[in-house]
Structure formats: structure tokens, C-alpha cells
């Protein structure tokens, strides 16, 4: 079915200062996760149901931060609201996959 091919992307200025590109990717991944879950709710209203939702990211570091339930000193300064994705990964709602960036 065509619902498997729905994609969303966005670009916006972040409202926080981050110390690395991995943190930047992590914050973006969390925002994308929130949007994907909103779309999931909308599609569920139309009778589509999902198990784990696959999300693709081109940053192995951002995926590692998202999949690690332990808060490390290197990431503890990231605003709590951006750790939303960790919870969703841990609950098995989303699954993260690495995809190479191709130009």
C-alpha cells in the first residue's frame, strides 16, 4: 500500500546551541520522530495500524545517542525535551536505521 512510502522532511533553525554535529542530528531526529508519531495517529484514524516504525538517519552518532538509555556526561546538557526519541526507541515504537548520505 502507498502509506508505506509517506515521507516527511523539514529544515528549521534550532532554538538551542549544540556542541557537535551529532547533537544537532540527534535533536533533528527527535523532532522528526515527533512528526512521524503525529502522522501515525492520523493514519490510525483511517484504519492503518503499525508495529515498529522505521526511521532512517545518516548519523551513526545520533543513532547511538538515541539507542542508549543511559545518560552520558557528553549528552547531559542537551535539553530534556529532545530525549523524547530515546523513550520511543526503548518502547519499541520506532526503530532507527543508518542510511548513507548520497549526493
N, C-alpha and C positions, 0 to 999 in steps of 0.2 A: 504494500500500500504506500501511497505517496507521503503519509505522515512521517515515515522513516527518514525522509530527505529534507525535513524542515531544518533550516539553519538560521542562526541569529549572530550578528556581529555588531560591534559598536566601537566607537572611539570617543573618549571624553577626557578632559583634564581631571586628574585625580585631586581630591581635596586633602591630601596628606603628603608629607615629604618622606620618601623612602630612600634607603641607603644602598640598595642594589637593584639590578635589573630583575633578579629572581624575585625579590619582594614585589616589584612592580607587576610582574607576570602573575604572582600569587593573588594580589589584590584584584587584578583584572579577571582572573579565573573565578574568584569568589563572586564577583559581580555577575559574571556570565552564568554561574550556577544558579543564582537567584532568579535570573531571567528565564533560564531553562525550566526551573521548577514552576514558575508562573505559567509558562506555556503548557507544561504538563497538566496543571489544573484546568486550563482552558480546554485542552483536548480530552481530558477525562469527562468533562461536561458533555462532550459529543460522543461518548461511548468508547473512547480509546483508552486502553489500560497498558501500563508499562511495568516492567520489572526494574532492572538497573538501567539507568540512562547513561549511555556512553558520552563522555566529553573528551575532546581532543585538544592537546596543548603542545606547543613547540618548545616548552621549557622543562627539562628534566628536573631542574632545581625546584620549580614551582610545584611540580607534581610530588616531589619528595616532601616538601613542606606540608602539602595538603594531605598526604597519606600518613604522616607521622603524628599520632595522637599526643605525643609528648611535646611540651612547650620548651624550646631551647632558648638559651640566653641570646642567641643570634637573631631570634624572631620575636622575642617577647615584647619589643617596642612597637610591633605592628598593632594597630587599633583592633580591639576585641571584635568589632563588627565584621572584620574581614576573615575571621576564623570560622565563619559560617560554613564554608565548604568542608572543613575538617569533619564537622559533625555529620554532614550528608554522606561523605565517603565512608566514615565509620559505621553509619547506619545501613550502608549498602544501597542507598538511594541513587547515587551516581558512581560511576566507575571512570577513572581517568586513564587515558592512553596517550603515549607520546607519539607525535607525528612530526616528521622533519619539515622544516620551513623550506619550501621550494620557490625559487624566483622564476 
